[in-house]
């Protein structure tokens, strides 16, 4: 793994040597994932447990102001807004990715982004004292903007910093911290800890602490070397950043590969989102990330999490124990994503995506059957346990592939000039799909009942077939090598100047 001095054969396309996990690389991955991705996960889950107490606060505040109790329909509307403003903010955040990372850099964007989170945390934490529920809804939008930027910029930042043989593993770290954030919110949200009438403002306000830590520590780490060299034209800074991240002096191969990438892109210039959609040379890459990002969210992961409580209840789990079962599912999610970190470089991206979607589609199909039979065959007690097994199998499948891998693939399938626009498109699809599932699932469930999961099953199968036929394996390849593979599919020539 380790390399000291000595030049490699540049026919490998630069990055010929295998990189090692150095302390600076590990720390920058942990700080950026904890400060940004962790909070995305935390805020996805944080309002589930204290929902009754927050709704009670909405009622009391309204009663104090108007002297009449809140109408049931108005309360439902306010709570729907509280939940759905987060993914809507995420969509706004995704739309800011392209201009911000090009003008402020990857590290600069993450540092500026912390201001959104800290502001929202202070507002949410003090909302009860200020007797205002409107501030909570506004803060959820601001927190969503933070999450929209974080969910796109962290994978881009880490993907550009990683050596090719560690790019997948480090690329899964943001998703690992999202699952840890979800689990942390579930644990802190237990009624015995902060998920109660007194504790919920603290629970909402805690989200600012990781941002504060990131704001104080990230400035001591380098900016993305590819951004410094290709977009800023500063070879000296890029070289110093690479030397620090790699732990050795001779980084000529990677510098050469960046120059090669830069030359091949010179004619196209910086891509805007519009030019990305009209450029034939990136057609299949663009379709692939749209399919993978839509498949990731429309496969129903949020629906399964939402439905889990009721599945456990119908299986006879006591209502007071359900929150502990939910925490154990969150823990399974973390463990399986951690496993993905360790196996993504040995098994590859395609295998994890395909296996994950197969497991998710099978789980959805069997879950539909089990939930239907559970109602009709009350004499078969084990049917409800089959539902629980399906939920756990689905979460394992999603955590191994569909959740962590698509963001890694965006980093790998696009070069420097088109990557910010690609993340903006992928992020927008992700958050729009997330918002859609949140909005539509309740109506689907009311109209179709357990058959809702057949729709998710069909989406999983369709996404899996697309990946099987179209998406290449990108494991252990340089960005230029992946670009050549995709150029053949797009039937275009790769522009490569002779040295």
Secondary structure, 3 states (H helix, E strand, C coil): CCCCCCCCCHHHCCCCCCCCCCHHHHHHHHHHHHHHHHHHHHHHHHHHHCHHHHHHHHHHHHHHHHCCCCCHHHHHHHHHHHHHHHHHHHHHHHHCHHHHHHHHHHHHHHHHHHHHHHHHHHHHHCHHHHCCCHHHHHHHHHHHHHHHHHHHHHHHHHHHHCCCCCHHHHHHHHHHHHHHHHHHHHHHCCCCCCCCCCCHHHHHHCCHHHHHHHHHHHHHCCCCHHHHHHHCCCHHHHHHHHHHHHCCCCCHHHHHHHHHHHHHHCCCCCCCHHHHHHCHHHHHHHHHHHHHHHHHHHCCHHHHHHHHHHHHHHCCCCCCCHHHHHHHHHHHHHHHHHHHHHHHHHHCHHHHHHHHHHHHHHHHHHHHHHHHHHHHCCCCCHHHHHHHHHHHHHHHHHHHHHCCHHHHHHHHHCCHHHHHHHHHHHHHHHHHHHHHHHHHHHHHHHHHHHHHHHHHHHHHHHHHHHHHHHCCCCCCCCHHHHHHHHHHHHCCCCCCCCC
